Amino acid sequence: MIKLQGCVDQNYMVLGLGRSGMASAGALTASGANVICWDDDEEKRSLASSKGLQIKNTISDFDWQSIDRLIISPGIPHHFPLPHPIISAAIAAGVLIDNDVGLFFLSVATESWSNFSVRPKIVAVTGSNGKSTTASLLYYIFSTLGYKSQLAGNIGRGVLDIDPPGNNEIIILELSSYQIEVARTLSPDIAIFTNFSADHLERHGGLGGYLAAKRRLFTEGCPDYSIIGVDEMAGLNLAQQLSISMGDESVIRVAIKKPIREFGWSVSFENGQLLEYRKGRQTNSIDLTQYDNFVGRHSYQNAASAYAASRVLGLSPRKVAGAMKGFNGLAHRSQKIATFNGITFVNDSKATNVESATMSLNAYNNIRWICGGQQKDGGLSTLNSVTQSVKRAYIIGLEAEAISKQLNCETVICKDMRKAVEHATKDSSAGDVILLAPAASSFDQYDNFEDRGDDFILQVERVIGISQKTNSQ
């Protein structure tokens, strides 16, 4: 656990008692703060009380003059579409608002760091898609090469639950826009911006608000090095704004769609090669065609971002290339489930928006596409430009009929995952890929995208099991 600084005898209120809220309350209490907690869910309040946390019994007559700071969980809106009533009251009273990420950056560096031969480094990863995979790949690279490292944030452990960093340790944080927009303190050594596309627009009041939340990691965090995916205009603009000149090597541009060479430092993808350029000259390369664990543009982008961060932290290209070969990716993210009778089953349940689904569809040929769910802004019609390899779409979810009308490819309305997998498998022949890339959220039928992906895996295993049993008779 991170010991928090400057909070002895200070009065804190923690709003939201999920993973980050409980970690914040625990760290604050252990660090000498006076903490009271609240969650709208009575069950969570009872659980927190059973663990010794002080729970506010009512919020109707709350005395904000007694509170120094309000700590909020990432799932609770503080601005758009409508702030939580407690947050509105705190803002009206002038109470400072922060979150676990802000507390982490405020406290992680201690006097003991002056005794280290190499002080710890913090790498923060954000972006619309690929941030979990990029962060996990970085963690895998450094762990494989024998470096002490920890992975936390929006993946793995909460930021306050990690062990205090030691000598020459690498801390890798995946940070969402929800976490970045609230944190009062941001100070990573390296920050990565994977890519940008429309998402969480209601929460941020539109596309501009969403981008502004992401930008805070760079403009207010002031990292020593910024690694920016520049395949979209948002990334191009951010890199340009952060650079002091075209030759500025503190801003490393990552390009997958079209290679770039003219800047101080860049990593590009071209003809299966990951190419590193310094001051207009190619300095290193990795042949990704030798890797069967990286498939498609989104996968190459993750590899390029992780490679760039590894180079900044002093690893040689040879070592990075060797370590990357063993990385098998994350569950529900272009996850190869099985190959049966020449048919490949791929679980990309994390493709919850059209941009990530586009990358997934571009990665394969002969696709039997399982899609659908709770649509996001704009629906799925923009995917018609990338369905050339789709033989047929099998649509699930409560909005299946509406989605079917948006797609130009041949469609089958299946409603549930069981029917979709059965139908797609029956239609398939050797060489086909049955791909779950929903392009929509899961909340109409599942609690989260993980549950949706697990159901896909279950149905694949069931269909294969039935086929094997039939063939053996």
N, C-alpha and C positions, 0 to 999 in steps of 0.2 A: 504493500500500500504506500502511496505517496504521502509523506507528511506535509501538511499544508502550512504555509508560512503566514504570519501576520493576522491570525484569526483567534488568538487566545483571548478569551472573555468577550469576543465579539458575538453579536446576535445574528443568527442566520435563520432564514426560513427556506425549506426545500419543498418545492412544488412538483409533484409527480414522483411516485415511488416504484418506478420500474427499475431496470438494471442501473442506469446512470444515476437516478435519484437516490437509490439505496446506497450506492457507492459514495456519492457525495455526502450524504448524511453520516455514513460511517467514518469517512475520512475527516470530516469537520469535527465530529465528536471526539475522535481519537487525537485530534490536534488541538484540543482545548477550547473549541467554540461552543457556544450555547445554541442548540439547534431545536427547532420545532418543525414539524412536517405536516404536509397535507396532500391527499390524493382524493379525487372525486369518487374513486372506487372504494367502498367501505371495506371490502375484503382486503385490499392492499393496505389500508390504514390499520386494520386489525393485525395483519402480518407484521407490519413495521413496529407496532406497539409491543407485540410478543417478543420482538428482538431488542426491546429496551429503548426504542426511539420515542421521543415525546411527540404526541400527536395533538394538533389543535382540534378541539372538539367542535368548534363552530367558527365560521369565518365572517359572520354577519356583523360583528362588532369588534373587528380586529384593530389593534392599536399599532399602526405602521410606524409611529415615532419610536417604537422600541426595537425596530429591525434595522440592522446595518446593511444587509444585502439579501436579495432574493435569488435563490439558485433554482433554475427551471430545467426540466427535462426536454430533450429535443422534439418529442412528439407534441408538445403543447404550444399552440400558436401564440406569439407575443405581439403580433402586428396584424397580419392578414390571415384568413379572411375576416376574423374577428378575434381580438385578444381575449384570453381567459379572464374572467372577472377579477381574479386575484392579481393578475399582472396589470390590468387596468388600474386597480386601486393602488398598487405599488408605484406605478409610473406617476399617478396623480400626486402621490405623497413624496415623490422625489427619491424613492429608494433605488439603489443601484441594482441592476439585474445582471446576472452572470450565469454560467453553466459549468459543468465539470471540466470541459476543455479549457476554459479561461482559468479555472483554479489550478489545473495542471501546469499550464505554461507559466503561471505566476509563481509556482512553487518548486518546479522540478529541479532547477539549478540551485545547488546549495554550496556552502563554503567548502565542503569536502571535495568538490570538483577541482579546486586549486591544487590538490595533492595528486591528481591523476596525471600520468605521463601523456595520455591522449584523452581529452575530455569527450564525453558522450556526444553523439550526433542524433538529431531528431529529423526524420523525414516525414513530411505530411503529404498525403495523396488525396486529391479531390478531383471532381469531374462528373459528368453526367453518366457515363458508362465506363466500365473497366477498372474503376478504382479499387475494388476488392481484389481482383485478380492481380493488378499491378502491385498492390501492397503485399499480397501473399507471395508473389514471385520474388520480390525484393527480400522478404523475410527468408524465403527458401534459399536464395542465393547465398546470403550471409551465413545462415545456419549451416548450410552444406560445406562452406569453406572454413568453418570452425570459429566464426566470430560470435560473440555473445550478442544476442539481439532479442527484442520483444516486439510482438505485434498486438496492437490495441486500437481502440476507438470505435468506429462503426462496425468493426469485425473483431472477433475474439473477445478479449477482456476489455472492460471499461478503462479509460485512461488513468483513473485514480487507483485502479486495482493492480497495476503493474508493480514490480519491485523497483526500488530506487535504482536508477542506472549506475553502472560501474564503469571502470576504466575502459576506454575504447569500445564502448557498447553502442549499438545502433538501435534506436527506438523508431519503429515504423508505425505511423498512425494513418488509418483511413478516416477521413472526415467528411461528413455530409454537409450540404448547405445549411441544414437545420442547426448543426453544431457550430459552424463557422459564424453564422450571422449573429449569434448571441454572445460568443466568447469575448470578454473585454480585453483579454491578453492573448496575443498570438505571436509566437517567436520561433518558428521552425528554422533549422539550418538549411534545409532543402525543401522546396515545395513543388509538387507535381500537379499539373492541370492536364488531365488525360484528353478530354474533349468536351464539347458543349452541344446540348440539344434541349428542346423544350421539355420541361418536367417540373412537377410541383408548382405549377403556375398559380394555383389558387392560394397556396400557402405564402407565396412571395409577392403576390399582387401583380403578377405578370412576368414576362420574359426578362425585362430589365431588372426587376427586383431579384429574380433568381440569379442572374449573372452578377449583380452587385454583391450578393451573399458570397458567391465563390471568390470574387476578386479580393475580398477582405483578407484572405489568407496571404495574398501577395502584396497588396498595397499597404496593409496595416501590419502584416506579419513580417515584412521586410526580410525575407530569407536571403542567405548569402548566394544561393543559386536557385533560379526558377526554371523548371523544365516544363515547357508549354507545348501541348499538342496544337498544331497550327493548320489542321485540315479544314477547320471552320473559321469564319470571319471573326467570331468571338475570340478565339485563340490568337489569330493574327494580330488583332487589335491589342490584346493584352500583352503579347510579346513586344510589340512596338512601343507601348506605353511604358513598359518596364525597362527597356533598353536605353542606355545613354548614348549608344552609337551602333552602327551596323556590326562593328567588330566586338561588341560587348560580349565577353565569354561568360558572364554571370547569368545570361539568359540563353538557355539551350532549347532550340526549336526542334520539335519532333514532327516529321511529315511522313505520312504513309501513302497518300493519294498521288503526290507528285514530289520527287526529290528536290531538296534545296541545298545549295552549296555556298552561297555568297556571304553568309553571316559568320560571326566569330566562332560559334560552336553549334553544330547541328547533328541530328541522327535521322537518317532517312531510310526508306525501304524502296528497293528497286530490283526487279527481276529476281526475287527470292533472296536478295542480299540485304542485310542490315548494314548501312554504311555510316561511318562516323567521319565528319568533316570538321577541320579546325582551320580557320582563316582561309577558307576556299580550297583547301587541299584535303584529299581523302587520307586519313591516318590509320583507320582500322576498318575491318568488316567481319561479319559473321554470316555464314551461309545457312539461312533458315530452311532451305530445302532438305537439309539433313535431319531436320527435327520433325517427327510426326506428332509432337504435342502442341504445335502451333499451327492452327488452320484458320485462314481468313484474315481480312484486314484488321478486325478488332483485336485478334490475337497478336498480330504483328505490332500493333500500336502499343499493347501492353508490354510486349517484349522490349520495344524500343525505349519506352519510358523507364522501365526498370534498368535497362542497360545504361542509359544516360546517368541515372542516379548512382549506379555502381561505379561508373567511371569517375564521377565527381568525388566519390568516397575513396578513390585510390586503387580500385581493383583493376587488374590487367584484363584486356579483352579475352585472352585465352582462358583465364580463370572464370570469367563471367560466362563464356560460351560453354565451358565444361559443366558448370553448375546448372545452367538452364536446361540441359538435356534431361535431367531427372524430374523436372516439374510436371506434374500431371494435371494441373489446373484445379479448379474448385467445383464442388458439387453444384449442379443446376446452371452451370455456365459453360456451354458448348461441351457438355460432359458425354463422352461416348459410353453408352450403357451396355450395348451388346452388338454382336454381329451374328445373324442367324439366317441360314440359307442364302447367304450373300446380301442380306438386307442389314443395313446399319441403323441403329437406333440412337439418336442424339437428344439429350435433355438440355435445352437452353431456356428453362423456365424463367431465368432472370431477365430474359429479353422482354421487359414489361412495357416498352415503348417502341414506336415505329423505327427510331434510329437504331436501337440495338437489334431489332428484328431484321432490319435491312442488312446489317453486317452479317448476321447469321445466315440469311438467305443467299448472300453473295459468296458464302464460304463453301457451298456444296452444289452438286449437280443431281438431277433426277430426284427431286424432293417430293415427298409426301408430307405436306405441311399441316401440322396441328396448331391451330391458332384460336384466338378468341378469349373472352373474359369481359371485364369491365373496361369499356373504352375510355381512353384519355382524350384530351382536346384534339380535334381534327380527325378522329377515327383512324381507320386503317387504309383509306383509299390511296394515300401516297405510296403505299407499298406496291401498287400495280406496276410501277416502273422497274421493279426488281423481281418479278415473279416469272421470268422467262424459264427458269429451271424448275418451276413448280408444276408437277404433273396434276396434282389435285390438292385442294385445301379441305381439311376436315375441321369444322368449326365447333367449338365448345362454348359453354357459358350461356347466361341468360339473355345476352344480346346477339346470339348466333344468327338469327334471321336478318337483323339489321346489318351485321358485318358482312354476311353473304352478299347482300345487295351492293356493297361497296367494292367488291373484288371482281376483277375481270377474268381471273382464272376459274377453272371448273371447281365447284365447291360442293361439299356434302354437309348438311346440318346434322351434327351428332349430339349436341347438347352436353354430354358428359364424356369424361376421359376414357372410360371403359369402351364405349361405342367407337370413339375416335381411333383408339389403338387397334381395336378389332378390325374396323373397316379398312384402315390404312394398311394393316398387315395383309389382309385378304387381297387388296389391290396390288400389292408390291411384288416385284420380281428382283432377281439378283442384280445388284448394282444400284438399287434405290436406297435413299436415305429417308427414314421416317424421323422428321425433325419437329420437336416441340419448341416453337418460338412464338409465344402467344401474342406479342405486340399489344398487350393490354394487361391491366392489373388482375390480380387473382381474387379480389375481395367479394365477387359475386358468388363464388363457390368454395373458396378456401380462406384460411386465416392469413396466409402469406404465400409468396412464390415458392418457398421451400416445400410446403405441403402439396402444392400443385405438382412440383417436380417429383416428389416422393410417390404421388399417385401414378404419375406417368411410368416411373420405374416399376411400381407394383403391377401395373397393367401389362407392361412389356414382359415382365417375368412370367405373368400368368399366361399370356398368349404363347410365349415360347414353350412353357411347360406343357400346355395342352397339345401343341404341335408335336413335341417330342414324344409325348405319351401315345398320340395317334399313330405316329410313324413307327413306333416300336411294336405295335400290335399286329 
